[in-house]
């Protein structure tokens, strides 16, 4: 008997692809199909040789968690200021919070979990309206 929605992925079989940001590569962990679109989870890493450029934006989500696996990344968050995250750091980005990335290490790797799987990203004029 199989359990509906059961999924396992392994790093040794990982395939990274282009995604939301051109300076990152994304490894889909298979949660979207396993949860019928309720959740998406990805490992995100810096894409070598790609120029960094980040605009203020927000995501239309119900839940978003970012956990730093390796390296460091800095964000500016509406009402919070600059937040530097290093390996082992975790942030819950509330729905609709304006933010932008300020920079990251060449070896950065993140785990991101978002509900729902198909969420919209909206560019905004600045982080602090």
ZATILUM-119156 format. One record per atom (N, C-alpha, C, CB): x, y, z. Coordinates in steps of 0.2 Angstrom, whole numbers. Glycine has a CB too. Layout:
BEGIN
<rec><x>X</x><y>Y</y><z>Z</z></rec>
...
END
This chain:
BEGIN
<rec><x>4</x><y>-6</y><z>0</z></rec>
<rec><x>0</x><y>0</y><z>0</z></rec>
<rec><x>4</x><y>6</y><z>0</z></rec>
<rec><x>-5</x><y>0</y><z>6</z></rec>
<rec><x>3</x><y>11</y><z>-4</z></rec>
<rec><x>6</x><y>18</y><z>-4</z></rec>
<rec><x>3</x><y>23</y><z>0</z></rec>
<rec><x>8</x><y>20</y><z>-11</z></rec>
<rec><x>6</x><y>27</y><z>3</z></rec>
<rec><x>3</x><y>33</y><z>6</z></rec>
<rec><x>3</x><y>39</y><z>2</z></rec>
<rec><x>7</x><y>34</y><z>13</z></rec>
<rec><x>-3</x><y>42</y><z>1</z></rec>
<rec><x>-4</x><y>47</y><z>-4</z></rec>
<rec><x>0</x><y>53</y><z>-1</z></rec>
<rec><x>-11</x><y>49</y><z>-5</z></rec>
<rec><x>4</x><y>57</y><z>-5</z></rec>
<rec><x>8</x><y>62</y><z>-3</z></rec>
<rec><x>15</x><y>61</y><z>0</z></rec>
<rec><x>4</x><y>66</y><z>2</z></rec>
<rec><x>17</x><y>55</y><z>0</z></rec>
<rec><x>23</x><y>53</y><z>3</z></rec>
<rec><x>28</x><y>55</y><z>-2</z></rec>
<rec><x>24</x><y>46</y><z>5</z></rec>
<rec><x>34</x><y>59</y><z>0</z></rec>
<rec><x>39</x><y>60</y><z>-5</z></rec>
<rec><x>46</x><y>61</y><z>-1</z></rec>
<rec><x>38</x><y>67</y><z>-8</z></rec>
<rec><x>51</x><y>58</y><z>-4</z></rec>
<rec><x>58</x><y>58</y><z>-2</z></rec>
<rec><x>62</x><y>61</y><z>-7</z></rec>
<rec><x>60</x><y>51</y><z>1</z></rec>
<rec><x>67</x><y>66</y><z>-6</z></rec>
<rec><x>72</x><y>68</y><z>-10</z></rec>
<rec><x>78</x><y>68</y><z>-7</z></rec>
<rec><x>70</x><y>75</y><z>-13</z></rec>
<rec><x>84</x><y>67</y><z>-11</z></rec>
<rec><x>90</x><y>66</y><z>-9</z></rec>
<rec><x>95</x><y>71</y><z>-12</z></rec>
<rec><x>93</x><y>59</y><z>-10</z></rec>
<rec><x>100</x><y>73</y><z>-8</z></rec>
<rec><x>104</x><y>78</y><z>-10</z></rec>
<rec><x>109</x><y>75</y><z>-16</z></rec>
<rec><x>109</x><y>80</y><z>-5</z></rec>
<rec><x>110</x><y>69</y><z>-16</z></rec>
<rec><x>114</x><y>66</y><z>-21</z></rec>
<rec><x>111</x><y>66</y><z>-28</z></rec>
<rec><x>116</x><y>59</y><z>-19</z></rec>
<rec><x>104</x><y>66</y><z>-28</z></rec>
<rec><x>100</x><y>67</y><z>-34</z></rec>
<rec><x>98</x><y>74</y><z>-36</z></rec>
<rec><x>94</x><y>62</y><z>-34</z></rec>
<rec><x>100</x><y>79</y><z>-32</z></rec>
<rec><x>98</x><y>86</y><z>-33</z></rec>
<rec><x>99</x><y>88</y><z>-40</z></rec>
<rec><x>101</x><y>90</y><z>-28</z></rec>
<rec><x>94</x><y>92</y><z>-42</z></rec>
<rec><x>94</x><y>96</y><z>-48</z></rec>
<rec><x>92</x><y>103</y><z>-47</z></rec>
<rec><x>90</x><y>93</y><z>-54</z></rec>
<rec><x>96</x><y>108</y><z>-48</z></rec>
<rec><x>94</x><y>115</y><z>-46</z></rec>
<rec><x>93</x><y>118</y><z>-53</z></rec>
<rec><x>100</x><y>118</y><z>-43</z></rec>
<rec><x>87</x><y>122</y><z>-53</z></rec>
<rec><x>85</x><y>125</y><z>-59</z></rec>
<rec><x>84</x><y>133</y><z>-58</z></rec>
<rec><x>78</x><y>122</y><z>-61</z></rec>
<rec><x>83</x><y>137</y><z>-63</z></rec>
<rec><x>81</x><y>144</y><z>-62</z></rec>
<rec><x>75</x><y>145</y><z>-59</z></rec>
<rec><x>81</x><y>147</y><z>-69</z></rec>
<rec><x>74</x><y>150</y><z>-56</z></rec>
<rec><x>68</x><y>152</y><z>-52</z></rec>
<rec><x>66</x><y>159</y><z>-52</z></rec>
<rec><x>68</x><y>149</y><z>-45</z></rec>
<rec><x>63</x><y>161</y><z>-46</z></rec>
<rec><x>61</x><y>168</y><z>-45</z></rec>
<rec><x>67</x><y>173</y><z>-46</z></rec>
<rec><x>58</x><y>169</y><z>-38</z></rec>
<rec><x>72</x><y>172</y><z>-43</z></rec>
<rec><x>78</x><y>177</y><z>-44</z></rec>
<rec><x>84</x><y>174</y><z>-48</z></rec>
<rec><x>81</x><y>178</y><z>-37</z></rec>
<rec><x>86</x><y>177</y><z>-53</z></rec>
<rec><x>91</x><y>175</y><z>-58</z></rec>
<rec><x>98</x><y>173</y><z>-54</z></rec>
<rec><x>92</x><y>180</y><z>-63</z></rec>
<rec><x>99</x><y>176</y><z>-49</z></rec>
<rec><x>106</x><y>175</y><z>-45</z></rec>
<rec><x>105</x><y>169</y><z>-40</z></rec>
<rec><x>108</x><y>182</y><z>-41</z></rec>
<rec><x>100</x><y>166</y><z>-40</z></rec>
<rec><x>99</x><y>160</y><z>-36</z></rec>
<rec><x>97</x><y>154</y><z>-40</z></rec>
<rec><x>94</x><y>161</y><z>-31</z></rec>
<rec><x>99</x><y>148</y><z>-38</z></rec>
<rec><x>96</x><y>142</y><z>-41</z></rec>
<rec><x>92</x><y>138</y><z>-36</z></rec>
<rec><x>102</x><y>137</y><z>-43</z></rec>
<rec><x>87</x><y>135</y><z>-38</z></rec>
<rec><x>82</x><y>132</y><z>-34</z></rec>
<rec><x>81</x><y>124</y><z>-35</z></rec>
<rec><x>75</x><y>135</y><z>-35</z></rec>
<rec><x>81</x><y>121</y><z>-29</z></rec>
<rec><x>80</x><y>114</y><z>-29</z></rec>
<rec><x>73</x><y>112</y><z>-26</z></rec>
<rec><x>85</x><y>110</y><z>-25</z></rec>
<rec><x>68</x><y>110</y><z>-30</z></rec>
<rec><x>62</x><y>109</y><z>-28</z></rec>
<rec><x>62</x><y>102</y><z>-24</z></rec>
<rec><x>57</x><y>108</y><z>-34</z></rec>
<rec><x>59</x><y>102</y><z>-18</z></rec>
<rec><x>59</x><y>97</y><z>-13</z></rec>
<rec><x>53</x><y>92</y><z>-14</z></rec>
<rec><x>60</x><y>99</y><z>-6</z></rec>
<rec><x>48</x><y>94</y><z>-19</z></rec>
<rec><x>43</x><y>89</y><z>-21</z></rec>
<rec><x>37</x><y>90</y><z>-16</z></rec>
<rec><x>45</x><y>83</y><z>-20</z></rec>
<rec><x>36</x><y>95</y><z>-12</z></rec>
<rec><x>31</x><y>96</y><z>-8</z></rec>
<rec><x>24</x><y>99</y><z>-11</z></rec>
<rec><x>33</x><y>101</y><z>-2</z></rec>
<rec><x>25</x><y>103</y><z>-17</z></rec>
<rec><x>19</x><y>105</y><z>-20</z></rec>
<rec><x>15</x><y>100</y><z>-23</z></rec>
<rec><x>21</x><y>110</y><z>-26</z></rec>
<rec><x>18</x><y>95</y><z>-26</z></rec>
<rec><x>14</x><y>89</y><z>-28</z></rec>
<rec><x>11</x><y>85</y><z>-22</z></rec>
<rec><x>18</x><y>85</y><z>-33</z></rec>
<rec><x>16</x><y>84</y><z>-17</z></rec>
<rec><x>14</x><y>79</y><z>-12</z></rec>
<rec><x>8</x><y>82</y><z>-8</z></rec>
<rec><x>20</x><y>78</y><z>-7</z></rec>
<rec><x>7</x><y>89</y><z>-8</z></rec>
<rec><x>2</x><y>92</y><z>-3</z></rec>
<rec><x>-3</x><y>95</y><z>-8</z></rec>
<rec><x>5</x><y>98</y><z>1</z></rec>
<rec><x>-4</x><y>93</y><z>-14</z></rec>
<rec><x>-9</x><y>96</y><z>-19</z></rec>
<rec><x>-9</x><y>104</y><z>-19</z></rec>
<rec><x>-15</x><y>93</y><z>-17</z></rec>
<rec><x>-3</x><y>107</y><z>-19</z></rec>
<rec><x>-2</x><y>114</y><z>-19</z></rec>
<rec><x>-2</x><y>118</y><z>-13</z></rec>
<rec><x>-7</x><y>116</y><z>-24</z></rec>
<rec><x>-3</x><y>115</y><z>-7</z></rec>
<rec><x>-4</x><y>118</y><z>-1</z></rec>
<rec><x>3</x><y>121</y><z>1</z></rec>
<rec><x>-7</x><y>114</y><z>4</z></rec>
<rec><x>8</x><y>118</y><z>0</z></rec>
<rec><x>15</x><y>120</y><z>2</z></rec>
<rec><x>20</x><y>119</y><z>-3</z></rec>
<rec><x>17</x><y>115</y><z>9</z></rec>
<rec><x>25</x><y>123</y><z>-3</z></rec>
<rec><x>31</x><y>122</y><z>-7</z></rec>
<rec><x>37</x><y>123</y><z>-3</z></rec>
<rec><x>31</x><y>127</y><z>-13</z></rec>
<rec><x>42</x><y>119</y><z>-4</z></rec>
<rec><x>48</x><y>119</y><z>-1</z></rec>
<rec><x>54</x><y>118</y><z>-6</z></rec>
<rec><x>49</x><y>113</y><z>5</z></rec>
<rec><x>59</x><y>122</y><z>-5</z></rec>
<rec><x>65</x><y>123</y><z>-9</z></rec>
<rec><x>71</x><y>124</y><z>-5</z></rec>
<rec><x>64</x><y>128</y><z>-15</z></rec>
<rec><x>77</x><y>121</y><z>-8</z></rec>
<rec><x>83</x><y>123</y><z>-6</z></rec>
<rec><x>86</x><y>128</y><z>-11</z></rec>
<rec><x>88</x><y>117</y><z>-6</z></rec>
<rec><x>88</x><y>134</y><z>-9</z></rec>
<rec><x>90</x><y>139</y><z>-13</z></rec>
<rec><x>97</x><y>140</y><z>-12</z></rec>
<rec><x>86</x><y>146</y><z>-12</z></rec>
<rec><x>101</x><y>141</y><z>-18</z></rec>
<rec><x>108</x><y>143</y><z>-17</z></rec>
<rec><x>110</x><y>148</y><z>-22</z></rec>
<rec><x>113</x><y>136</y><z>-18</z></rec>
<rec><x>116</x><y>151</y><z>-20</z></rec>
<rec><x>119</x><y>156</y><z>-25</z></rec>
<rec><x>120</x><y>153</y><z>-31</z></rec>
<rec><x>125</x><y>160</y><z>-22</z></rec>
<rec><x>119</x><y>157</y><z>-37</z></rec>
<rec><x>121</x><y>154</y><z>-44</z></rec>
<rec><x>127</x><y>158</y><z>-45</z></rec>
<rec><x>115</x><y>156</y><z>-49</z></rec>
<rec><x>132</x><y>154</y><z>-46</z></rec>
<rec><x>139</x><y>156</y><z>-48</z></rec>
<rec><x>139</x><y>161</y><z>-54</z></rec>
<rec><x>144</x><y>151</y><z>-48</z></rec>
<rec><x>142</x><y>166</y><z>-54</z></rec>
<rec><x>143</x><y>170</y><z>-60</z></rec>
<rec><x>137</x><y>175</y><z>-62</z></rec>
<rec><x>145</x><y>166</y><z>-66</z></rec>
<rec><x>132</x><y>175</y><z>-58</z></rec>
<rec><x>126</x><y>179</y><z>-59</z></rec>
<rec><x>127</x><y>185</y><z>-55</z></rec>
<rec><x>120</x><y>175</y><z>-57</z></rec>
<rec><x>125</x><y>191</y><z>-58</z></rec>
<rec><x>125</x><y>197</y><z>-55</z></rec>
<rec><x>119</x><y>198</y><z>-50</z></rec>
<rec><x>125</x><y>203</y><z>-60</z></rec>
<rec><x>121</x><y>201</y><z>-44</z></rec>
<rec><x>115</x><y>202</y><z>-39</z></rec>
<rec><x>112</x><y>208</y><z>-40</z></rec>
<rec><x>118</x><y>201</y><z>-32</z></rec>
<rec><x>105</x><y>208</y><z>-40</z></rec>
<rec><x>101</x><y>214</y><z>-40</z></rec>
<rec><x>94</x><y>212</y><z>-37</z></rec>
<rec><x>100</x><y>216</y><z>-47</z></rec>
<rec><x>93</x><y>216</y><z>-32</z></rec>
<rec><x>86</x><y>214</y><z>-28</z></rec>
<rec><x>82</x><y>221</y><z>-27</z></rec>
<rec><x>88</x><y>211</y><z>-21</z></rec>
<rec><x>76</x><y>220</y><z>-29</z></rec>
<rec><x>71</x><y>226</y><z>-28</z></rec>
<rec><x>67</x><y>225</y><z>-22</z></rec>
<rec><x>67</x><y>227</y><z>-35</z></rec>
<rec><x>64</x><y>230</y><z>-19</z></rec>
<rec><x>60</x><y>229</y><z>-14</z></rec>
<rec><x>53</x><y>226</y><z>-16</z></rec>
<rec><x>58</x><y>236</y><z>-11</z></rec>
<rec><x>51</x><y>221</y><z>-12</z></rec>
<rec><x>45</x><y>217</y><z>-15</z></rec>
<rec><x>42</x><y>214</y><z>-9</z></rec>
<rec><x>47</x><y>211</y><z>-19</z></rec>
<rec><x>36</x><y>211</y><z>-10</z></rec>
<rec><x>32</x><y>207</y><z>-5</z></rec>
<rec><x>29</x><y>201</y><z>-8</z></rec>
<rec><x>27</x><y>211</y><z>-2</z></rec>
<rec><x>28</x><y>196</y><z>-4</z></rec>
<rec><x>25</x><y>190</y><z>-6</z></rec>
<rec><x>18</x><y>189</y><z>-4</z></rec>
<rec><x>29</x><y>184</y><z>-4</z></rec>
<rec><x>13</x><y>187</y><z>-8</z></rec>
<rec><x>6</x><y>186</y><z>-5</z></rec>
<rec><x>6</x><y>178</y><z>-3</z></rec>
<rec><x>1</x><y>187</y><z>-11</z></rec>
<rec><x>7</x><y>177</y><z>3</z></rec>
<rec><x>8</x><y>171</y><z>6</z></rec>
<rec><x>3</x><y>170</y><z>12</z></rec>
<rec><x>15</x><y>169</y><z>8</z></rec>
<rec><x>3</x><y>164</y><z>15</z></rec>
<rec><x>0</x><y>163</y><z>21</z></rec>
<rec><x>5</x><y>162</y><z>26</z></rec>
<rec><x>-5</x><y>157</y><z>21</z></rec>
<rec><x>11</x><y>159</y><z>24</z></rec>
<rec><x>16</x><y>157</y><z>29</z></rec>
<rec><x>23</x><y>157</y><z>24</z></rec>
<rec><x>15</x><y>150</y><z>32</z></rec>
<rec><x>28</x><y>159</y><z>27</z></rec>
<rec><x>35</x><y>159</y><z>24</z></rec>
<rec><x>40</x><y>158</y><z>29</z></rec>
<rec><x>36</x><y>165</y><z>19</z></rec>
<rec><x>44</x><y>153</y><z>28</z></rec>
<rec><x>50</x><y>152</y><z>33</z></rec>
<rec><x>56</x><y>151</y><z>29</z></rec>
<rec><x>49</x><y>146</y><z>37</z></rec>
<rec><x>61</x><y>155</y><z>31</z></rec>
<rec><x>68</x><y>154</y><z>28</z></rec>
<rec><x>73</x><y>152</y><z>33</z></rec>
<rec><x>70</x><y>161</y><z>24</z></rec>
<rec><x>77</x><y>147</y><z>32</z></rec>
<rec><x>82</x><y>144</y><z>36</z></rec>
<rec><x>88</x><y>144</y><z>33</z></rec>
<rec><x>80</x><y>137</y><z>39</z></rec>
<rec><x>93</x><y>147</y><z>35</z></rec>
<rec><x>100</x><y>147</y><z>32</z></rec>
<rec><x>104</x><y>140</y><z>34</z></rec>
<rec><x>104</x><y>153</y><z>34</z></rec>
<rec><x>105</x><y>137</y><z>28</z></rec>
<rec><x>109</x><y>130</y><z>29</z></rec>
<rec><x>117</x><y>132</y><z>29</z></rec>
<rec><x>107</x><y>126</y><z>24</z></rec>
<rec><x>119</x><y>137</y><z>25</z></rec>
<rec><x>126</x><y>138</y><z>24</z></rec>
<rec><x>127</x><y>145</y><z>22</z></rec>
<rec><x>129</x><y>133</y><z>19</z></rec>
<rec><x>133</x><y>148</y><z>24</z></rec>
<rec><x>134</x><y>155</y><z>22</z></rec>
<rec><x>130</x><y>160</y><z>26</z></rec>
<rec><x>133</x><y>156</y><z>15</z></rec>
<rec><x>129</x><y>166</y><z>23</z></rec>
<rec><x>125</x><y>171</y><z>26</z></rec>
<rec><x>121</x><y>175</y><z>20</z></rec>
<rec><x>130</x><y>176</y><z>29</z></rec>
<rec><x>116</x><y>179</y><z>23</z></rec>
<rec><x>112</x><y>183</y><z>19</z></rec>
<rec><x>109</x><y>188</y><z>23</z></rec>
<rec><x>106</x><y>179</y><z>16</z></rec>
<rec><x>108</x><y>194</y><z>20</z></rec>
<rec><x>106</x><y>200</y><z>23</z></rec>
<rec><x>99</x><y>203</y><z>20</z></rec>
<rec><x>111</x><y>206</y><z>24</z></rec>
<rec><x>94</x><y>204</y><z>24</z></rec>
<rec><x>88</x><y>207</y><z>21</z></rec>
<rec><x>87</x><y>214</y><z>25</z></rec>
<rec><x>82</x><y>202</y><z>22</z></rec>
<rec><x>83</x><y>218</y><z>22</z></rec>
<rec><x>80</x><y>224</y><z>25</z></rec>
<rec><x>72</x><y>222</y><z>25</z></rec>
<rec><x>82</x><y>230</y><z>21</z></rec>
<rec><x>70</x><y>222</y><z>31</z></rec>
<rec><x>62</x><y>221</y><z>32</z></rec>
<rec><x>59</x><y>227</y><z>35</z></rec>
<rec><x>61</x><y>215</y><z>37</z></rec>
<rec><x>53</x><y>228</y><z>32</z></rec>
<rec><x>48</x><y>234</y><z>34</z></rec>
<rec><x>47</x><y>233</y><z>42</z></rec>
<rec><x>42</x><y>233</y><z>30</z></rec>
<rec><x>49</x><y>239</y><z>45</z></rec>
<rec><x>48</x><y>239</y><z>52</z></rec>
<rec><x>53</x><y>236</y><z>56</z></rec>
<rec><x>41</x><y>237</y><z>54</z></rec>
<rec><x>58</x><y>232</y><z>53</z></rec>
<rec><x>63</x><y>228</y><z>57</z></rec>
<rec><x>70</x><y>231</y><z>56</z></rec>
<rec><x>62</x><y>221</y><z>55</z></rec>
<rec><x>71</x><y>234</y><z>50</z></rec>
<rec><x>78</x><y>236</y><z>48</z></rec>
<rec><x>81</x><y>230</y><z>45</z></rec>
<rec><x>81</x><y>238</y><z>54</z></rec>
<rec><x>88</x><y>231</y><z>45</z></rec>
<rec><x>93</x><y>226</y><z>42</z></rec>
<rec><x>93</x><y>220</y><z>47</z></rec>
<rec><x>99</x><y>229</y><z>41</z></rec>
<rec><x>93</x><y>214</y><z>44</z></rec>
<rec><x>93</x><y>208</y><z>47</z></rec>
<rec><x>99</x><y>203</y><z>44</z></rec>
<rec><x>87</x><y>204</y><z>48</z></rec>
<rec><x>104</x><y>202</y><z>47</z></rec>
<rec><x>109</x><y>197</y><z>44</z></rec>
<rec><x>108</x><y>190</y><z>47</z></rec>
<rec><x>116</x><y>200</y><z>46</z></rec>
<rec><x>107</x><y>185</y><z>43</z></rec>
<rec><x>106</x><y>179</y><z>45</z></rec>
<rec><x>112</x><y>174</y><z>43</z></rec>
<rec><x>100</x><y>176</y><z>42</z></rec>
<rec><x>114</x><y>170</y><z>47</z></rec>
<rec><x>120</x><y>165</y><z>46</z></rec>
<rec><x>118</x><y>158</y><z>46</z></rec>
<rec><x>126</x><y>167</y><z>50</z></rec>
<rec><x>122</x><y>154</y><z>45</z></rec>
<rec><x>120</x><y>146</y><z>45</z></rec>
<rec><x>117</x><y>145</y><z>52</z></rec>
<rec><x>126</x><y>142</y><z>44</z></rec>
<rec><x>111</x><y>142</y><z>52</z></rec>
<rec><x>107</x><y>141</y><z>58</z></rec>
<rec><x>102</x><y>146</y><z>60</z></rec>
<rec><x>112</x><y>140</y><z>64</z></rec>
<rec><x>102</x><y>152</y><z>56</z></rec>
<rec><x>97</x><y>157</y><z>57</z></rec>
<rec><x>91</x><y>155</y><z>54</z></rec>
<rec><x>100</x><y>164</y><z>55</z></rec>
<rec><x>85</x><y>157</y><z>57</z></rec>
<rec><x>79</x><y>156</y><z>54</z></rec>
<rec><x>74</x><y>162</y><z>54</z></rec>
<rec><x>75</x><y>150</y><z>57</z></rec>
<rec><x>70</x><y>164</y><z>49</z></rec>
<rec><x>66</x><y>169</y><z>50</z></rec>
<rec><x>59</x><y>167</y><z>47</z></rec>
<rec><x>68</x><y>175</y><z>45</z></rec>
<rec><x>54</x><y>170</y><z>50</z></rec>
<rec><x>47</x><y>169</y><z>48</z></rec>
<rec><x>45</x><y>176</y><z>45</z></rec>
<rec><x>42</x><y>167</y><z>54</z></rec>
<rec><x>44</x><y>176</y><z>38</z></rec>
<rec><x>42</x><y>182</y><z>35</z></rec>
<rec><x>34</x><y>182</y><z>35</z></rec>
<rec><x>45</x><y>182</y><z>28</z></rec>
<rec><x>32</x><y>187</y><z>39</z></rec>
<rec><x>24</x><y>187</y><z>39</z></rec>
<rec><x>21</x><y>189</y><z>32</z></rec>
<rec><x>22</x><y>193</y><z>44</z></rec>
<rec><x>15</x><y>187</y><z>31</z></rec>
<rec><x>12</x><y>188</y><z>24</z></rec>
<rec><x>12</x><y>196</y><z>23</z></rec>
<rec><x>5</x><y>185</y><z>24</z></rec>
<rec><x>15</x><y>197</y><z>17</z></rec>
<rec><x>14</x><y>204</y><z>14</z></rec>
<rec><x>20</x><y>209</y><z>17</z></rec>
<rec><x>8</x><y>207</y><z>16</z></rec>
<rec><x>25</x><y>206</y><z>21</z></rec>
<rec><x>30</x><y>211</y><z>23</z></rec>
<rec><x>34</x><y>213</y><z>18</z></rec>
<rec><x>34</x><y>207</y><z>29</z></rec>
<rec><x>35</x><y>219</y><z>17</z></rec>
<rec><x>40</x><y>222</y><z>12</z></rec>
<rec><x>47</x><y>221</y><z>14</z></rec>
<rec><x>39</x><y>230</y><z>11</z></rec>
<rec><x>51</x><y>219</y><z>9</z></rec>
<rec><x>58</x><y>217</y><z>11</z></rec>
<rec><x>62</x><y>217</y><z>4</z></rec>
<rec><x>58</x><y>210</y><z>14</z></rec>
<rec><x>68</x><y>217</y><z>5</z></rec>
<rec><x>73</x><y>216</y><z>0</z></rec>
<rec><x>79</x><y>213</y><z>2</z></rec>
<rec><x>74</x><y>223</y><z>-4</z></rec>
<rec><x>83</x><y>209</y><z>-2</z></rec>
<rec><x>89</x><y>207</y><z>0</z></rec>
<rec><x>94</x><y>212</y><z>-1</z></rec>
<rec><x>91</x><y>200</y><z>-4</z></rec>
<rec><x>99</x><y>212</y><z>3</z></rec>
<rec><x>105</x><y>217</y><z>3</z></rec>
<rec><x>111</x><y>214</y><z>0</z></rec>
<rec><x>106</x><y>220</y><z>9</z></rec>
<rec><x>112</x><y>207</y><z>1</z></rec>
<rec><x>118</x><y>203</y><z>-1</z></rec>
<rec><x>118</x><y>197</y><z>2</z></rec>
<rec><x>124</x><y>207</y><z>0</z></rec>
<rec><x>122</x><y>192</y><z>-1</z></rec>
<rec><x>123</x><y>186</y><z>2</z></rec>
<rec><x>130</x><y>183</y><z>0</z></rec>
<rec><x>118</x><y>181</y><z>-1</z></rec>
<rec><x>133</x><y>178</y><z>4</z></rec>
<rec><x>139</x><y>175</y><z>3</z></rec>
<rec><x>139</x><y>171</y><z>-4</z></rec>
<rec><x>141</x><y>171</y><z>9</z></rec>
<rec><x>144</x><y>169</y><z>-7</z></rec>
<rec><x>145</x><y>165</y><z>-13</z></rec>
<rec><x>142</x><y>158</y><z>-12</z></rec>
<rec><x>152</x><y>165</y><z>-16</z></rec>
<rec><x>143</x><y>156</y><z>-5</z></rec>
<rec><x>141</x><y>149</y><z>-4</z></rec>
<rec><x>134</x><y>148</y><z>0</z></rec>
<rec><x>146</x><y>146</y><z>0</z></rec>
<rec><x>130</x><y>154</y><z>0</z></rec>
<rec><x>124</x><y>153</y><z>3</z></rec>
<rec><x>119</x><y>148</y><z>1</z></rec>
<rec><x>120</x><y>160</y><z>3</z></rec>
<rec><x>116</x><y>144</y><z>6</z></rec>
<rec><x>111</x><y>139</y><z>4</z></rec>
<rec><x>105</x><y>140</y><z>9</z></rec>
<rec><x>114</x><y>132</y><z>5</z></rec>
<rec><x>99</x><y>141</y><z>7</z></rec>
<rec><x>93</x><y>142</y><z>11</z></rec>
<rec><x>88</x><y>136</y><z>10</z></rec>
<rec><x>90</x><y>149</y><z>10</z></rec>
<rec><x>85</x><y>135</y><z>15</z></rec>
<rec><x>79</x><y>131</y><z>15</z></rec>
<rec><x>73</x><y>136</y><z>16</z></rec>
<rec><x>78</x><y>125</y><z>20</z></rec>
<rec><x>68</x><y>135</y><z>11</z></rec>
<rec><x>62</x><y>140</y><z>11</z></rec>
<rec><x>56</x><y>136</y><z>11</z></rec>
<rec><x>62</x><y>145</y><z>5</z></rec>
<rec><x>51</x><y>137</y><z>15</z></rec>
<rec><x>45</x><y>134</y><z>15</z></rec>
<rec><x>39</x><y>139</y><z>15</z></rec>
<rec><x>44</x><y>129</y><z>22</z></rec>
<rec><x>35</x><y>138</y><z>10</z></rec>
<rec><x>30</x><y>143</y><z>9</z></rec>
<rec><x>23</x><y>140</y><z>8</z></rec>
<rec><x>32</x><y>148</y><z>2</z></rec>
<rec><x>18</x><y>143</y><z>10</z></rec>
<rec><x>11</x><y>141</y><z>9</z></rec>
<rec><x>7</x><y>148</y><z>7</z></rec>
<rec><x>7</x><y>139</y><z>16</z></rec>
<rec><x>3</x><y>147</y><z>1</z></rec>
<rec><x>2</x><y>141</y><z>-3</z></rec>
<rec><x>8</x><y>140</y><z>-8</z></rec>
<rec><x>-4</x><y>142</y><z>-7</z></rec>
<rec><x>8</x><y>135</y><z>-11</z></rec>
<rec><x>14</x><y>134</y><z>-16</z></rec>
<rec><x>14</x><y>139</y><z>-22</z></rec>
<rec><x>13</x><y>127</y><z>-19</z></rec>
<rec><x>8</x><y>140</y><z>-24</z></rec>
<rec><x>8</x><y>145</y><z>-30</z></rec>
<rec><x>6</x><y>152</y><z>-27</z></rec>
<rec><x>2</x><y>144</y><z>-35</z></rec>
<rec><x>11</x><y>156</y><z>-25</z></rec>
<rec><x>10</x><y>163</y><z>-22</z></rec>
<rec><x>13</x><y>168</y><z>-27</z></rec>
<rec><x>14</x><y>163</y><z>-15</z></rec>
<rec><x>10</x><y>174</y><z>-26</z></rec>
<rec><x>12</x><y>179</y><z>-30</z></rec>
<rec><x>17</x><y>184</y><z>-27</z></rec>
<rec><x>6</x><y>184</y><z>-33</z></rec>
<rec><x>22</x><y>187</y><z>-31</z></rec>
<rec><x>27</x><y>191</y><z>-28</z></rec>
<rec><x>26</x><y>198</y><z>-32</z></rec>
<rec><x>34</x><y>189</y><z>-30</z></rec>
<rec><x>25</x><y>203</y><z>-28</z></rec>
<rec><x>24</x><y>210</y><z>-30</z></rec>
<rec><x>30</x><y>215</y><z>-29</z></rec>
<rec><x>17</x><y>213</y><z>-27</z></rec>
<rec><x>32</x><y>218</y><z>-34</z></rec>
<rec><x>37</x><y>223</y><z>-33</z></rec>
<rec><x>34</x><y>229</y><z>-30</z></rec>
<rec><x>41</x><y>225</y><z>-40</z></rec>
<rec><x>38</x><y>233</y><z>-25</z></rec>
<rec><x>35</x><y>239</y><z>-22</z></rec>
<rec><x>40</x><y>244</y><z>-23</z></rec>
<rec><x>33</x><y>237</y><z>-14</z></rec>
<rec><x>38</x><y>250</y><z>-21</z></rec>
<rec><x>43</x><y>256</y><z>-22</z></rec>
<rec><x>49</x><y>256</y><z>-17</z></rec>
<rec><x>39</x><y>262</y><z>-21</z></rec>
<rec><x>47</x><y>254</y><z>-11</z></rec>
<rec><x>53</x><y>254</y><z>-6</z></rec>
<rec><x>50</x><y>249</y><z>0</z></rec>
<rec><x>54</x><y>261</y><z>-3</z></rec>
<rec><x>55</x><y>248</y><z>4</z></rec>
<rec><x>54</x><y>243</y><z>10</z></rec>
<rec><x>49</x><y>247</y><z>15</z></rec>
<rec><x>60</x><y>241</y><z>13</z></rec>
<rec><x>50</x><y>253</y><z>17</z></rec>
<rec><x>47</x><y>257</y><z>22</z></rec>
<rec><x>42</x><y>262</y><z>18</z></rec>
<rec><x>51</x><y>260</y><z>27</z></rec>
<rec><x>36</x><y>260</y><z>17</z></rec>
<rec><x>31</x><y>264</y><z>14</z></rec>
<rec><x>30</x><y>271</y><z>17</z></rec>
<rec><x>24</x><y>261</y><z>13</z></rec>
END
